[in-house]
Amino acid sequence: MADFQTSTHRVKWIFTPQQLVEKHKATNQRAKQMLEKYGTTRMEVDVDGSISYPEPQVNTGDNADKHSRPKSLSVDEEQFMRVYYEFKLREVCSAFYFPHKIQATALIYFKRFYLQWSVMEHDPKHIMLTCIYAACKIEENHVSAEELGKGISQDHQMILNYEMIVLQSLDFDLIVYAPYRSVEGFINDMEDFCHATDDQTQMLKDLQVSAVAEVDKIMFTDAPLLFPPGQLALAALRSANGMHRVLDFESTCLQIPKGHSLSSEFGAYNFKSH
């Protein structure tokens, strides 16, 4: 089984907050420069995945031309656009009844793509759909471009045209790790170490459901680009536990053996008395 510690996800796609800010500023500035030079920021993507730039605009110094030129987006406005289409991505995945792992993978692809490009350069609707299509492939839940396009009344050829530029922008690092599996793993380990009774097992299952809901919220933030999935899973479990009061995260009544997968990330825990 693939190991997160040696994965490209950990090595290449976890950033500091400042690095994210710098990347989004750089793509935004490049798009603005394109607007000045070409009078547009939008690129055309051909069938083979190659990018076509518009011809440089003549008389760019003309005042009338400047007034008619589209207005560029700010960094904050770009963020609003990305978040909007991330929620649209969830709607599409829900409409097709895709599992959490496909939605999570597509979201991470979408976030990574727009570390390389501005929303002014590539239409986020097209990128959103292409990321879903790619996620279905990598998660072995293949849906044809025709089926995906037909289901949402979009031209499937657009999805195929953008596939290569999306994959290139991801550096072909297609194996990603989402927190959902980590949540499930932590819950299973809790059951084992706590020798949970039937009632306690049900409490943990309820905790898992709430933690998954918390992960759903986390996936719409920058957190997947900032923290490993195990830490995100623990944050979700801690938040969910604040509602259910199933575990005592601060207790040292039950120590995880040193070297176990939970010992470094989870610490100690035991059941709350009810």
Secondary structure as GFF3:
##gff-version 3
##sequence-region A 1 274
A	DSSP	three_ten_helix	4	6	.	.	.	ID=ss1
A	DSSP	alpha_helix	8	12	.	.	.	ID=ss2
A	DSSP	alpha_helix	17	38	.	.	.	ID=ss3
A	DSSP	beta_strand	44	45	.	.	.	ID=ss4
A	DSSP	beta_strand	51	52	.	.	.	ID=ss5
A	DSSP	alpha_helix	63	68	.	.	.	ID=ss6
A	DSSP	alpha_helix	75	95	.	.	.	ID=ss7
A	DSSP	alpha_helix	100	116	.	.	.	ID=ss8
A	DSSP	alpha_helix	124	138	.	.	.	ID=ss9
A	DSSP	alpha_helix	145	151	.	.	.	ID=ss10
A	DSSP	alpha_helix	156	169	.	.	.	ID=ss11
A	DSSP	alpha_helix	179	194	.	.	.	ID=ss12
A	DSSP	alpha_helix	198	218	.	.	.	ID=ss13
A	DSSP	alpha_helix	223	226	.	.	.	ID=ss14
A	DSSP	alpha_helix	229	244	.	.	.	ID=ss15
A	DSSP	beta_strand	247	248	.	.	.	ID=ss16
A	DSSP	beta_strand	270	271	.	.	.	ID=ss17
###
